């Protein structure tokens, strides 16, 4: 089997082999090459020690020298070159206490997580596949190297990685590997929130975000996102719905583009429903106030998982606004845009459509037609450059100070009152008019 290696990768491998060492491209780059995908990174494994690698190349960086990794720089591009190694005891369900270098490639491949990631290649010896990874690619399965419980006991995050690889590749998790996940999922509590977040986002951004269902079925969400388990167990007896809250959420994820804030918004958009559920005398379920409750819960969860503030704010705005349906007038749409914040627009329309498409078909065409009208009205507001924030006002705080007003809370109150005028009537966003009104408001403030 012949694979095409990048020129710089071949150059590094050839340099090491001419010096008498073994060297191979290894891991995910081989997996992706066999699948016909463009690898994001090319990693190289070698029998040479880090010191021996550094002696062969003029420009290197000690990126992980304690674990045998040296980054070789060629033509301003970096390639990680790692010495064959055997991992020592894992004490924190994530990292080995120590590593031991080995001259045996198979010993190095044996420590890796999944068979599809445990293949190596060079042009001289071809594909080295001691654990049947190529066959697993053909079978479209994710299977651990060796005993699954051992691999997951070494590094608990591998359980999420198994499901994430399945989502990214369209594969299923092999039966014994899946059983081991079910048994060991509680150990994920040992993993940092940052690492959990990274794997969760990677799954959500994949072509198969519906693999959230596998996270639930294997017990992973019970540890990392217990709120999702409650959603999966919350029925929705309503003509508008045909799924539980959780299953509706999974369906909605598949209806929206792979954009981080959008996928997260769909994951959390109904997370407030279980705590807001009531049942009417007619037996139908209602979820009054769930968007605001969901926004509050999403903020708490995203803080727990160490999301950045900007992403958190945008997602929470979308969750809060996903069920708002203002009258289709420019005034109402302007006020909706201001109340939700700029982070929600125009993405709110994609969120609303995904939500509708994951419901029953009851009134679906009418609901989608409304969203079309809502978006068209918003676009009209934008095209007309209508004022949607204080910075869009024809006067600023500096203008008011120049007109004789003193800085302070009273000036802020006047600006807010001017903004309210313009929100109601964009034609009033004119400097002369606003300065006149500011004097009137200021006089009232001081009276």
C-alpha positions as CSV (number, residue, x, y, z in Angstrom):
1,X,0.0,0.0,0.0
2,X,1.5,3.3,-1.1
3,X,0.7,6.5,0.7
4,X,1.7,10.0,-0.4
5,X,3.7,11.7,2.3
6,X,4.3,15.5,2.3
7,X,7.8,16.4,1.2
8,X,9.0,17.7,4.6
9,X,7.7,14.5,6.3
10,X,9.6,12.3,3.9
11,X,12.7,14.5,4.4
12,X,12.6,14.0,8.2
13,X,12.0,10.3,7.9
14,X,14.7,9.8,5.3
15,X,17.2,11.8,7.4
16,X,16.5,9.7,10.4
17,X,16.7,6.4,8.4
18,X,20.0,7.4,6.7
19,X,21.5,8.0,10.1
20,X,20.6,4.4,11.0
21,X,17.3,4.9,13.0
22,X,13.8,3.7,12.3
23,X,11.2,6.4,11.5
24,X,7.5,6.4,10.5
25,X,4.6,8.8,10.1
26,X,2.2,7.6,12.7
27,X,-1.3,8.0,14.2
28,X,-4.1,10.2,12.9
29,X,-2.3,11.3,9.8
30,X,-2.2,7.6,8.6
31,X,-5.8,7.1,9.5
32,X,-6.9,10.1,7.6
33,X,-4.7,9.3,4.6
34,X,-6.2,5.8,4.4
35,X,-9.7,7.4,4.5
36,X,-8.8,9.9,1.7
37,X,-8.9,12.8,4.1
38,X,-6.4,15.6,4.3
39,X,-4.5,15.2,7.6
40,X,-4.3,18.3,9.8
41,X,-1.0,17.3,11.3
42,X,1.8,14.9,10.5
43,X,3.4,13.2,13.5
44,X,6.6,11.1,13.3
45,X,7.8,8.3,15.6
46,X,11.3,7.1,15.7
47,X,13.8,4.8,17.4
48,X,16.2,7.8,17.8
49,X,16.4,9.5,21.2
50,X,15.4,13.1,21.5
51,X,19.1,14.1,21.7
52,X,19.8,12.1,18.6
53,X,16.9,13.7,16.7
54,X,18.2,17.2,17.8
55,X,21.7,16.4,16.5
56,X,20.3,15.6,13.0
57,X,18.3,18.8,12.4
58,X,19.5,22.4,12.7
59,X,16.2,23.8,14.0
60,X,14.3,22.0,16.8
61,X,12.1,23.0,19.8
62,X,11.9,20.9,23.0
63,X,8.1,20.8,23.0
64,X,7.7,17.6,25.1
65,X,11.3,16.5,25.8
66,X,10.3,14.6,29.0
67,X,8.0,12.4,27.0
68,X,10.3,12.1,24.1
69,X,8.9,14.8,21.8
70,X,11.0,17.2,19.7
71,X,9.5,19.6,17.2
72,X,11.6,19.7,14.0
73,X,11.2,22.9,12.1
74,X,11.5,22.7,8.3
75,X,10.6,25.6,6.0
76,X,8.8,27.4,8.9
77,X,6.7,24.3,9.5
78,X,6.8,22.3,12.7
79,X,6.6,18.5,12.9
80,X,6.5,16.6,16.2
81,X,9.1,13.7,16.3
82,X,8.6,11.4,19.2
83,X,10.8,8.6,20.4
84,X,9.3,5.1,20.6
85,X,8.1,4.8,24.2
86,X,6.3,2.7,26.8
87,X,4.0,4.6,29.2
88,X,4.4,4.0,32.9
89,X,1.7,3.9,35.5
90,X,-1.2,6.3,35.1
91,X,-2.1,7.9,38.4
92,X,-4.7,10.5,37.5
93,X,-6.7,8.8,34.8
94,X,-5.0,11.0,32.2
95,X,-1.2,11.1,32.3
96,X,1.5,8.5,32.8
97,X,3.7,9.1,35.8
98,X,6.8,8.4,33.6
99,X,7.7,7.1,30.2
100,X,10.4,4.7,29.1
101,X,12.0,4.8,25.7
102,X,12.0,1.6,23.7
103,X,13.6,0.4,20.4
104,X,10.5,-1.6,19.5
105,X,7.8,0.2,17.3
106,X,5.1,-2.4,18.3
107,X,5.6,-1.5,21.9
108,X,5.0,2.1,21.0
109,X,1.9,1.4,19.0
110,X,0.5,-0.9,21.7
111,X,0.2,2.1,24.1
112,X,-2.1,4.0,21.7
113,X,-5.8,4.5,22.2
114,X,-7.6,3.0,19.2
115,X,-6.6,0.6,16.4
116,X,-7.4,3.2,13.8
117,X,-4.8,5.5,15.4
118,X,-2.2,2.8,15.9
119,X,-0.8,2.5,12.4
120,X,2.5,3.7,11.1
121,X,4.0,4.1,7.6
122,X,7.1,4.9,5.7
123,X,7.9,4.4,2.0
124,X,10.5,1.6,2.8
125,X,8.4,-0.7,4.9
126,X,4.9,0.4,3.9
127,X,2.0,0.2,6.4
128,X,2.7,-1.2,9.8
129,X,-0.7,-2.3,11.2
130,X,-0.2,-4.7,14.1
131,X,-3.7,-4.3,15.5
132,X,-5.9,-4.5,12.4
133,X,-6.7,-0.7,12.2
134,X,-7.1,-0.7,8.4
135,X,-9.7,-3.4,8.7
136,X,-11.5,-1.4,11.4
137,X,-11.5,1.5,9.0
138,X,-13.2,-0.7,6.5
139,X,-15.7,-1.9,9.1
140,X,-16.2,1.7,10.3
141,X,-15.7,0.9,13.9
142,X,-13.8,2.5,16.8
143,X,-12.0,-0.2,18.8
144,X,-9.5,0.0,21.6
145,X,-6.0,-1.3,21.2
146,X,-5.9,-4.3,23.5
147,X,-8.2,-4.5,26.5
148,X,-10.6,-1.5,26.5
149,X,-10.8,-1.3,30.3
150,X,-7.0,-1.0,30.5
151,X,-7.0,1.8,27.9
152,X,-9.7,3.8,29.6
153,X,-8.3,3.2,33.1
154,X,-5.1,4.8,31.8
155,X,-6.8,7.8,30.3
156,X,-10.5,8.4,31.0
157,X,-10.8,11.0,28.4
158,X,-10.4,8.3,25.8
159,X,-14.0,7.4,26.4
160,X,-15.2,10.7,25.1
161,X,-12.6,10.5,22.3
162,X,-14.1,7.1,21.2
163,X,-17.6,8.7,20.8
164,X,-16.1,11.8,19.2
165,X,-14.1,9.8,16.6
166,X,-17.3,8.0,15.8
167,X,-19.1,11.3,15.3
168,X,-16.4,12.8,13.1
169,X,-15.9,9.7,11.0
170,X,-19.4,8.3,10.9
171,X,-18.2,5.2,12.7
172,X,-19.8,3.1,15.5
173,X,-18.0,2.2,18.8
174,X,-17.2,-1.5,18.8
175,X,-19.2,-3.5,21.3
176,X,-16.5,-4.4,23.9
177,X,-15.2,-0.8,23.7
178,X,-18.7,0.5,24.3
179,X,-19.3,-1.9,27.3
180,X,-16.1,-0.6,28.9
181,X,-17.2,3.0,28.5
182,X,-20.5,2.1,30.3
183,X,-18.5,0.5,33.1
184,X,-15.9,3.3,33.5
185,X,-17.8,6.4,32.6
186,X,-17.9,7.6,36.3
187,X,-14.1,8.1,36.1
188,X,-14.5,11.0,33.8
189,X,-15.1,13.1,36.9
190,X,-11.3,13.0,37.3
191,X,-10.8,14.9,34.0
192,X,-10.5,18.6,33.8
193,X,-13.4,20.7,32.6
194,X,-11.3,22.2,29.8
195,X,-10.6,18.8,28.3
196,X,-14.3,17.7,28.7
197,X,-15.3,20.9,26.9
198,X,-12.9,20.4,24.0
199,X,-14.2,16.9,23.3
200,X,-17.8,17.9,23.7
201,X,-17.4,20.8,21.2
202,X,-15.5,18.6,18.8
203,X,-18.4,16.1,18.8
204,X,-21.0,18.8,18.4
205,X,-19.1,20.4,15.5
206,X,-18.9,17.0,13.7
207,X,-21.1,15.8,10.9
208,X,-22.9,13.6,13.4
209,X,-23.8,15.6,16.5
210,X,-26.6,13.1,17.1
211,X,-23.9,11.1,18.8
212,X,-24.9,13.0,21.8
213,X,-27.3,10.1,22.2
214,X,-24.3,7.7,22.6
215,X,-22.8,9.9,25.3
216,X,-26.2,9.6,27.1
217,X,-26.6,5.8,26.5
218,X,-23.1,5.1,27.7
219,X,-23.5,7.1,30.9
220,X,-21.0,9.9,29.9
221,X,-23.5,12.7,30.1
222,X,-24.5,11.6,33.6
223,X,-21.0,12.7,34.6
224,X,-20.3,15.7,32.4
225,X,-23.7,17.1,31.7
226,X,-26.4,15.6,34.0
227,X,-28.9,18.2,32.9
228,X,-29.0,16.4,29.5
229,X,-30.0,13.2,31.2
230,X,-33.0,15.0,32.7
231,X,-33.9,16.3,29.3
232,X,-33.8,12.8,27.8
233,X,-36.2,11.6,30.4
234,X,-38.7,14.6,30.1
235,X,-41.7,13.9,27.9
236,X,-43.5,16.6,25.9
237,X,-47.2,15.8,25.6
238,X,-48.1,18.5,23.1
239,X,-49.3,18.7,19.4
240,X,-46.1,20.7,18.8
241,X,-43.8,17.9,19.8
242,X,-43.2,14.2,19.0
243,X,-40.0,13.6,21.1
244,X,-38.7,13.9,24.6
245,X,-37.0,17.2,25.3
246,X,-33.6,15.5,24.9
247,X,-34.4,13.7,21.7
248,X,-35.9,16.9,20.3
249,X,-32.6,18.6,21.2
250,X,-30.6,15.9,19.4
251,X,-32.8,16.2,16.3
252,X,-32.4,20.0,16.3
253,X,-28.6,19.7,16.4
254,X,-28.7,18.0,13.0
255,X,-30.8,20.8,11.6
256,X,-28.3,23.6,12.0
257,X,-24.9,24.4,10.5
258,X,-21.7,23.4,12.1
259,X,-20.9,26.6,13.9
260,X,-19.8,26.5,17.5
261,X,-22.3,29.0,19.0
262,X,-25.2,27.6,17.0
263,X,-24.6,24.0,17.9
264,X,-24.2,25.0,21.6
265,X,-27.3,27.0,21.4
266,X,-29.3,24.0,20.1
267,X,-27.8,21.8,22.8
268,X,-29.0,24.2,25.5
269,X,-32.0,25.9,23.9
270,X,-34.6,23.7,25.9
271,X,-32.4,22.8,28.9
272,X,-34.8,24.8,31.1
273,X,-37.9,22.9,30.1
274,X,-37.7,20.1,32.7
275,X,-37.8,22.6,35.6
276,X,-40.5,24.6,34.0
277,X,-42.8,21.8,33.0
278,X,-46.5,21.9,34.0
279,X,-49.5,19.9,32.8
280,X,-52.8,21.4,32.1
281,X,-56.3,20.0,32.8
282,X,-56.4,18.8,29.3
283,X,-53.3,16.7,29.8
284,X,-51.1,18.8,27.6
285,X,-47.6,19.8,28.9
286,X,-46.5,23.4,29.0
287,X,-43.1,25.0,29.6
288,X,-43.7,28.6,30.5
289,X,-40.6,30.7,31.0
290,X,-38.2,28.0,29.8
291,X,-36.1,30.2,27.5
292,X,-35.1,32.5,30.3
293,X,-34.6,29.7,32.7
294,X,-32.6,27.8,30.0
295,X,-30.4,30.9,29.5
296,X,-29.6,31.0,33.2
297,X,-28.8,27.3,33.2
298,X,-26.7,27.5,30.1
299,X,-24.6,30.2,31.6
300,X,-24.0,28.1,34.8
301,X,-23.1,25.0,32.8
302,X,-20.8,26.9,30.4
303,X,-19.0,28.4,33.3
304,X,-18.6,25.0,34.9
305,X,-17.1,23.7,31.6
306,X,-14.8,26.8,31.4
307,X,-16.2,28.3,28.1
308,X,-14.9,31.7,27.3
309,X,-17.1,34.7,28.1
310,X,-17.8,35.7,24.5
311,X,-19.1,32.3,23.5
312,X,-21.1,32.0,26.7
313,X,-22.8,35.4,26.2
314,X,-23.8,34.6,22.6
315,X,-25.1,31.2,23.4
316,X,-27.2,32.5,26.3
317,X,-28.7,35.3,24.2
318,X,-29.7,32.7,21.6
319,X,-31.2,30.4,24.2
320,X,-33.2,33.3,25.7
321,X,-34.5,34.4,22.4
322,X,-35.3,31.2,20.6
323,X,-39.0,31.1,21.5
324,X,-39.7,34.9,21.2
325,X,-42.1,35.8,18.4
326,X,-42.5,39.6,18.2
327,X,-45.1,41.2,16.0
328,X,-43.8,41.6,12.5
329,X,-43.3,45.4,12.6
330,X,-40.0,47.2,12.4
331,X,-40.6,48.8,15.8
332,X,-41.2,45.4,17.5
333,X,-38.2,43.8,15.7
334,X,-35.9,46.7,16.7
335,X,-36.9,46.2,20.3
336,X,-36.4,42.5,20.1
337,X,-32.9,43.0,18.7
338,X,-32.1,45.4,21.5
339,X,-33.5,43.3,24.3
340,X,-31.7,40.1,23.1
341,X,-28.5,41.9,22.2
342,X,-26.4,42.0,19.1
343,X,-25.0,38.5,19.8
344,X,-28.3,36.9,19.0
345,X,-28.8,38.4,15.5
346,X,-28.9,37.2,12.8
347,X,-28.2,33.7,14.2
348,X,-31.5,33.6,16.0
349,X,-33.3,32.8,12.8
350,X,-31.2,29.7,12.1
351,X,-31.9,28.6,15.7
352,X,-35.6,29.1,15.4
353,X,-35.7,27.2,12.1
354,X,-33.8,24.3,13.6
355,X,-36.1,24.2,16.6
356,X,-39.2,24.1,14.4
357,X,-37.7,21.4,12.1
358,X,-37.1,19.2,15.1
359,X,-40.7,19.4,16.3
360,X,-43.8,17.6,15.0
361,X,-45.2,18.8,11.7
362,X,-48.1,20.6,13.5
363,X,-48.3,24.1,12.0
364,X,-44.7,23.7,10.7
365,X,-45.3,25.6,7.5
366,X,-46.9,28.5,9.4
367,X,-44.1,28.6,11.9
368,X,-41.4,28.7,9.2
369,X,-43.3,31.4,7.3
370,X,-43.3,33.5,10.4
371,X,-39.5,33.1,10.8
372,X,-39.1,34.2,7.1
373,X,-41.1,37.3,7.8
374,X,-39.3,38.0,11.0
375,X,-35.9,37.8,9.3
376,X,-37.1,39.9,6.3
377,X,-38.2,42.6,8.7
378,X,-34.9,42.5,10.5
379,X,-33.0,42.7,7.3
380,X,-35.0,45.7,6.3
381,X,-34.1,47.4,9.6
382,X,-30.4,46.7,9.0
383,X,-30.6,47.9,5.3
384,X,-32.1,51.2,6.5
385,X,-29.3,51.6,9.1
386,X,-31.9,52.1,11.8
387,X,-30.5,52.7,15.3
388,X,-30.1,49.5,17.4
389,X,-27.6,50.7,20.0
390,X,-26.5,53.9,21.8
391,X,-23.4,54.1,19.5
392,X,-25.8,54.4,16.5
393,X,-27.4,57.6,18.0
394,X,-26.8,60.8,16.0
395,X,-25.5,62.3,19.3
396,X,-23.0,61.0,21.8
397,X,-22.2,61.8,25.4
398,X,-19.4,64.1,24.2
399,X,-22.0,66.0,22.1
400,X,-24.2,66.5,25.2
401,X,-21.2,67.7,27.3
402,X,-20.3,70.1,24.5
403,X,-23.9,71.4,24.6
404,X,-23.4,72.2,28.3
405,X,-24.5,69.0,30.2
406,X,-22.4,67.7,33.0
407,X,-20.9,64.2,32.9
408,X,-22.6,61.8,35.3
409,X,-25.6,59.5,35.8
410,X,-28.0,62.2,34.6
411,X,-26.3,62.4,31.3
412,X,-26.6,58.6,30.9
413,X,-30.3,58.8,31.7
414,X,-30.7,61.4,29.0
415,X,-28.9,59.3,26.4
416,X,-31.1,56.3,27.2
417,X,-34.3,58.4,26.9
418,X,-33.1,59.7,23.5
419,X,-32.4,56.1,22.5
420,X,-36.0,55.1,23.4
421,X,-37.3,57.9,21.2
422,X,-35.3,56.7,18.2
423,X,-36.2,53.1,18.8
424,X,-39.8,54.1,18.5
425,X,-39.2,56.3,15.5
426,X,-35.9,56.0,13.5
427,X,-36.7,59.3,11.7
428,X,-36.0,61.1,15.0
429,X,-32.3,60.1,14.9
430,X,-31.3,63.5,13.8
431,X,-28.7,65.6,15.6
432,X,-30.6,68.9,15.9
433,X,-33.8,67.2,17.1
434,X,-32.0,65.0,19.7
435,X,-30.0,68.0,21.1
436,X,-33.3,69.9,21.6
437,X,-34.9,66.9,23.3
438,X,-31.7,66.4,25.4
439,X,-32.1,70.0,26.8
440,X,-35.7,69.3,27.7
441,X,-34.8,66.0,29.4
442,X,-31.9,67.6,31.2
443,X,-34.1,70.4,32.5
444,X,-36.5,67.8,33.8
445,X,-33.7,65.9,35.4
446,X,-32.5,69.0,37.3
447,X,-36.0,70.2,38.3
